[in-house]
Amino acid sequence: MSVIPPGAAFVDIGILPPVPKLDNTFGAVLLGTCFGLILYGLTSHQTYRYFRLYPNDVPIIKALVIVLMSLETFHTALCIHMCYYYLTTNYFNPLALLSGVWSLRLLPVVTGTVIFVCHGFYARRVYLIGGLYRPLVVVIAGFMLGELAFVIAATTESFVQATFAAWERYTWLISAGFGCAVGADLVLTTSLILVLHRSRTGFKSTDSMIDILIIYTINTGLLTGIFSLLSLIFAVVEPSNLIYVALNMVSTRSYANSVLAVLNSRRSLVERRFAQLDAGTFGMSALDSDTKRPGGSDAFQLPQLPPKMIDIKVDTENVQHRDTASENQDTSSLDDALGHKETV
């Protein structure tokens, strides 16, 4: 039970301005922050896993992970401060809901920087592949610089405009920035899919792994592209609410997690490929297991064994050798796309 202090002034609630509905404004921001915190936990786990699995990775990749984790932490702190400021500090203060706090104004440039860093990682993958794909890096760089320029302009304008009503005229800057992000996602995803498709060798062991990588690339690019596209649409169609801000929060986490997932999947993909090579396309592992059983080696040295069976065994070993050599040669470009050559 609350105690009213002596001398407290009573205010007629009827003369106070009505509190606006917050469902599609700060309610959406609160939901975006909650989902973002869940994904931030996944980001933290993947960062920890990366440094456990790849302690000897090249410095540039380690720096990339540290920068991503730092930006994600700062982005999360901005989201938490924004929710606390509007929903706790200024509870029942409708006038505070008319203008943006500094954490909300900084959100576009931090979001754009995270997306810029993630696109830079994928653009470097395309550049290392070389050949006809390097001109595409120029197109990707154009989208990246455009996206960064628009979010910087949006952040600058948000500090100039005092209220949300005045800011509504400049939400197109957010839309343009995410439009550039969608364009970069489209070019990057298409390029990597073409690289993987052209890396097919006709051998089952290699092609099955390539199919997995193609599906993973499509799903990753589709996830980040959908959130960027939704942010673009809501910033254009509904500039008076903050749904696009909530989508930005989730979009930022999806970009960072996709990069970390790619980095952490390298070892499992390499182990999968070598496991398939050890198994052999023609089932040579079955012959090896027979020779290890008691009496197995004697069975292959019986004098009554027909010479034709010996010839078949020798021919099979030669085919297996050619199969393995061909796979190692034809998947060199695949290594560039995955980044295996960057691991020391």
N, C-alpha and C positions, 0 to 999 in steps of 0.2 A: 504494500500500500504506500503510495507516494505521499510525501509531506510537503505542503505548500509553505514556502518560507514567508516570514512576516513581511509585510509591506510589498508583496508581489503584486504587480499590476495585472488585472484581468483584461483580456482582449476579446472582443466579440468575434467569434470565428466567422460570423457572417460577413464581416467587412474585409476579411483576408481574400487575396486572389485565389481562385480555384486551382488546385494542383492538377496539372495536365496528366493524361494517361501516359505511362512510361513503357507500355508493352513493346512498341516497335522502335523505341529509342534506347533508353538505358536498360530496359529489360532485355532487349536483344544483345546489348553490350555485355550484360551479366552472363547470359547464356554462352556467348562467344568466349568470354574469359574462362568459364568453367570447362568447356570443351578444349580450349587452348591449354589449360593446365594439365588436362589428361594427356594431351599430345606432348606437352613439355616433359612430363615424366618419361615418356617413350624416348624423347630426344636425349635425356640425361642417361638413360640406360644404354642407348646405342653409342653414345660418346664413351661411356665407361667400357663397353664391350670392344670398341675400336682400339683403345689404348691397351687393352689386355691382349687382343689378337695380333696387333701389328705394332709392336714396340719399336721395330726397326724400319718403319715406313719412312719414305723420303720426307725431308723437312717441309716441303711446300704443301703436302697433303696434311701433315700434322697441323701446320699453321691454319689451313682451311678449316679443319675441325674445331680448333680453338676459337677462331673468329666466329664461326657459326654458333657455337655454344654460348659465346659471350653476347652476341646479338640477340639470341633467343632469350637469354636470361634478362637482358635489358628490356626487351619487348614485353616479357611477362610482367616485369616490375611496373612498366607503364600501364598495362591493363589493370593490374590490381589497384594501383593508385587511383586510376580513373574511376573505378567502381566505388572505392572507399570515399572518394571526394564527393561524388554526386549522391550516393545512396546512404551514406552514414554521416559524414561531416555536415552536409547541407540537407539533411533530412527535414522535410516540411519547410523547405526554403525554395519556393518556385522560381524566384528571381535568379538563383544560381544555375538553373537549368537552361537559361537563355544564352549563355556564353560558354566557350570551350576552355577547359583547364589546360595547363601546359603539357601534361602527359598525353592528352588527346591530340593536341596540335603536333606533337613529335611523332605520333604513330605512323603517318604516311611515309616519312623518310626512313624510319627504321625498317618498316615492312619492305619498302623498295630495295633497301640495301641487302636484306636477307635474300630476296629473289635475285638480285644482281649477282651476288656471290655464288648462288646455286647454279644459275645459268652459266656463269664463268667456268665452273667445274665441268659441266657437260660440253661447253664449247671447246674447252681444252682437249676433251676426249676426241671430239670430231677433228680437231687440228692434228692430233697425233696420228690419226689414221692416215692422213695425207692424201695424195692423189687428187681426184676430182672433187673431193669433199672440202678441201681447204677454202675455195671461194665461198662456200656456204657460211664459213665462220665470219666473213665480212657482213653478211646479211644478219646473222645472229647478233654480232656486235652492234649493229645499227639499232636493232630492237632493244638490246640491253641499255644502250646509252639513252635512247628515247624514253624508256621506262624510268630510268634514274632521273632524267631531267624533269619529267612530269611530276614525280613525287617530291622532288626538291622544290619545284614551283608551288605545288599544293601546300607543302609545309610552310613555305614563306608567306603565302597568301592567307593561311589560317591564322598566323600571328598578326597580320594586318587587319583582318576583319574581326570586329569585336564580338559579333553575335552569330548564332547559327543561321538566322534569317539572312544575314548578309553573305554568309559563306555558301549558301545554296547556289549562287550564280557561278561558283568555281568548282563544283563537284565534278564537272566534266574533266578536270585535270586528273582526278582519281581514275575516271573511266578510261582516259587516254593512256595512263600509265599501265593499267591492267590489260588494255588492248594490246600494248606492246609486249607484255608478258605472255599473253595468249599466242601472239605471233611467234615469239621465240620458242615457246613450248612446241608449237606445231612443226617448226623447221627442225628443231633438235630431235624430236621423236621420229619424224620421217627419216632423217639422216641415219640415225642409229638403227632403225628397222631395215633400211636398205643395206647398211653395212652387214648386219647379221644375216640377211637373206642371201647376199652375195657370198657369204662365207660358207655356204653349204658345200659339202664335199661329196655327197652321195652315200656316205657311210653312216650307218644307223647311229653309232655311238656319238659322233659329232653332231649330226643333224638333230637328234633328240635334245641335246643340250642347247642348241641354237633355238629350237622351238620354245623352250622354257624361257630363254632370254628375251625373245620377241614378245611373248605374252607378258613378261614382267615389265618390259619397256613400255608397252601399250598401256598397261594398267597404271604405271607410275605417271606417265605423261597425261593420261586421261584424268587422273585424280586431281593433279595440280591445275590442269587446264579448266576443269569444271568449276573449281572454286574461284579461279581468276575470272572466268566468264560470268559467273553469278555476281561477283563483286562489281564487274563492269556494268551489268544490266541493272542492278539495284541502284547504283550510283546515278544512272541516267533516268530510270523510271521513277524512283522514290528518293529524290535528293533531300526531302524534308525529314526523313527518319535516319536511323543509324544502323539499319540492317546490313548495309554494305561494309560498315566498320566491323561488325561481328564476323562477317565472312572473311574479311581481311585477316583477322586473328587466326582463324582456322587455316586459311591459305598459307600463311607464313610457316606454320608448323608442318604442313604437308610438304613444302619444299625442302625444309631442313631434314626431315625424316627420310625423304626419298634419297637424298644424297648420302646420308649415313647408312641407309640400307644397302645402297650400291657398294659402298666401301667395305662394309662388313660381310657382304656375300662373296667376296673374291675367293677366300680360302675354300669355302664349301663348293664353289663351282670348279675350282682346280682339283680338289679331291674327288669330285664326282667324275671329272673327265679322266683322271688317271685310274680310277676304279674301273671305268668302262674299258680302258685300254688294257688293264691287267686281266679283266675277264676275257677279253678277246672277242673279235667278231665271229670267229668260227669255233668258239667253245674250247680254246686250248687250255683253259683253267681246269676243265674236267680231266684232261689227260694228265695235267700236273698233279691233281689230287690222287689219281690212280697210282702214280709212281711213288707216292708217299705212303700208301697203305702196305701192310706186310704182304710180301709176295707180289706186289704190283710191279716192281722193277724187274723181277724175274720173268714175269709174264711177257714183257716186251723183248726179252732176250732168249726166248725159247728157240731152239734150232729148227723146229718144224714150222715156224711162222712163215707164211708165204712171202716171197720177195715183193709182191705187189703191195702188201700192206705197209712195208717199210717205205716204198716209194711214195705212197699216199701221205704218210706222216711227214716226210721231208718236204713234199710240195706244199703241204698245209702250213708248215713253219715259214716257208718262203713267202706265201701269200700274206700270212700274219705280219711278217716283217715289213712288207710293202704297205700293208694297210696302216700300220702304226706310223711309218715314215711319212706317208701321204697325209695322214691326219695332222701330224706335227707341222708339216709344211703349209697346209691349206688354212690352218687356224692361226697363223701369225698375225693377220689383220684383226682377228677376234681378240687376241691378247691386247692389242693396242686399244680396242674399244673398251675392254674391261679394266684396263689399267694394271694388268699383272706385271708389266715390265717396270713399273715404278717402285715395286717393293724390293728393298735391298736384301 
